[in-house]
Amino acid sequence: MRTIPLGETGVDVSAFCLGAMHFGSRTDPATSYELLDQYVAAGGRFIDTANIYARWVEGCQGGESEALLGEWMRSRDNRDDLIVASKVGFPAPVDDLQQGLRASQIERAVEGSLSRLGVETIDLYYAHVDDRSTPLAETLEAFHRLVTAGKVRWLGASNFLAWRLAKANTLAEGQGWTPYCCIQQRYTYLRPRPGVDFGAQVAVNDDLLDCVASEPVTLLAYSPLLSGAYTRPDRTFGEEYRWPDLPPRLETLCAIAEELDATANQVILAWMVQSEPPVIPLVAGSTTAQMTENLAALHLTLSADQMARLNRAGIVAEGPSS
Ligand SMILES: NC(=O)c1ccc[n+]([C@@H]2O[C@H](COP(=O)([O-])OP(=O)(O)OC[C@H]3O[C@@H](n4cnc5c(N)ncnc54)[C@H](OP(=O)(O)O)[C@@H]3O)[C@@H](O)[C@H]2O)c1
């Protein structure tokens, strides 16, 4: 599989990262194993989970995805071939362990993730959501201690505003701490209405695109396919995306999909990895057919003209550069 540099770590990661959020909960273990095997057979090596996946599914508490990944890696004996990412700090009304990025919360949470995954080191450990009530220095120093102790290799941020990410990395640089090498944000082809509130989730905006174009921080896109809404009659776009920008964006997307004899989902995934700088989509599915369609996007090439049309489409005169 094509690879993309992960910030300044010196490591290249798979251009499509596999989203394992529902593995072991909504997606049963046998299907989860099948999807993981399918991704690896396609050359994929980069897998994304979090300590809270997927506690919102009935009967689950969080940790099911990490535990399933751990069992699958043991059964396949392939841990050393993979880049495994997990996360800490998504606000969840469960106990204070998972609610923030205090040093004590991070120190406890990492042990749980290491144990469920059954690994000595988590390759990429994310701050799942910015925690404005904890000083950045406390979080960064705690993360750096994990790196020094060999429990974590690299750090990522998720759901941060651009200025908070830049401030954190400036602070880390000054202190000799490990910086965030990547940022994982809500991002798809449709642009949300300006000012829309996604709760704890933060969508990519022009500030962030500018930031990743100038800083050595790789952008990863979660929810790139909006739960399949681009192609499925049983799914709809959320209100957040319903504004006058939507029709011209969709029209261009569908026209280019037709030109390429591809699906809208495939065009979005290809558009992301062919953007400059490239964006790594978190690719998720619950059936092998979905995964086959999504992985085939790796072989789709958009022309410079098609990229420009996709970038230009919409009511914003000068669209984001990626
Ligand atoms: N950092 C964060 O805060 C955050 C937040 C959310 C997600 N994430 C990460 O991002 C990953 C992806 O997120 P997401 O699940 O929200 O992504 P998504 O791309 O919006 O949705 C994936 C879902 O779309 C449907 N789908 C996928 N491919 C399809 C296809 N080819 N045709 C039709 N339907 C298709 C499937 O729905 P059904 O399974 O219902 O059929 C699939 O489960 C997660 O696994 C997680 O690792 C991170």
The ligand as a Gaussian input file, in Angstrom:
#p B3LYP/6-31G(d) Opt

LIG

0 1
 N      -10.872000      11.015000      16.810000
 C      -12.180000      10.966000      16.883000
 O      -12.831000      11.712000      17.647000
 C      -12.924000       9.961000      16.021000
 C      -14.330000      10.053000      15.884000
 C      -14.975000       9.126000      15.069000
 C      -14.245000       8.143000      14.425000
 N      -12.878000       8.071000      14.589000
 C      -12.090000       7.030000      13.878000
 O      -12.400000       7.079000      12.510000
 C      -12.839000       5.809000      12.046000
 C      -13.899000       5.987000      10.977000
 O      -14.973000       6.728000      11.536000
 P      -16.469000       6.551000      11.058000
 O      -16.915000       5.144000      11.293000
 O      -17.232000       7.668000      11.659000
 O      -16.272000       6.737000       9.466000
 P      -17.307000       6.941000       8.287000
 O      -16.485000       6.859000       7.049000
 O      -18.145000       8.158000       8.477000
 O      -18.332000       5.732000       8.421000
 C      -17.991000       4.381000       8.269000
 C      -19.302000       3.644000       8.022000
 O      -19.830000       4.036000       6.766000
 C      -20.435000       2.941000       6.125000
 N      -19.613000       2.631000       4.936000
 C      -18.272000       2.542000       4.858000
 N      -17.878000       2.251000       3.611000
 C      -19.010000       2.156000       2.874000
 C      -19.253000       1.888000       1.521000
 N      -18.244000       1.661000       0.678000
 N      -20.547000       1.865000       1.091000
 C      -21.557000       2.118000       1.931000
 N      -21.400000       2.375000       3.249000
 C      -20.116000       2.407000       3.717000
 C      -20.417000       1.798000       7.129000
 O      -21.594000       1.911000       7.899000
 P      -22.347000       0.603000       8.488000
 O      -21.302000      -0.135000       9.254000
 O      -23.428000       1.167000       9.335000
 O      -22.830000      -0.175000       7.298000
 C      -19.180000       2.149000       7.950000
 O      -19.182000       1.540000       9.212000
 C      -13.316000       5.077000      13.294000
 O      -13.248000       3.670000      13.161000
 C      -12.361000       5.597000      14.336000
 O      -11.155000       4.839000      14.271000
 C      -12.227000       8.980000      15.367000

